Amino acid sequence: MEFEKRDVSVVAKDEKAKAKVEQAKGKVEETAGRTVGNEGLTAKGRAEKAKGDVRQAKEKAKDVFKR
C-alpha cells in the first residue's frame, strides 16, 4: 500500500513539473512574439501558458482533496 502512495506522489510531482515547463515555455514564446511583432507566436505562447495554468490548477485541486 505504501508503495502505491509513493508512485502517485511521483506522478503528481511530474505533472506539476510539466505545468511549470509549459508556463515558462509559453511566457518565452509570448515575449518573443511580442518582441518581433509576430501575433501568431504571441498567441501560441499565450495558449501554452494557459495550458500550463490549467494543469497547475488541476494538480492543486487534487492536492486539496488528498488531505
Secondary structure by P-SEA (a helix, b strand, c coil): caaaaaaaaaaaaaaaaaaaaaaaaaaaaaaaaaaaccaaaaaaaaaaaaaaaaaaaaaaaaaaaac
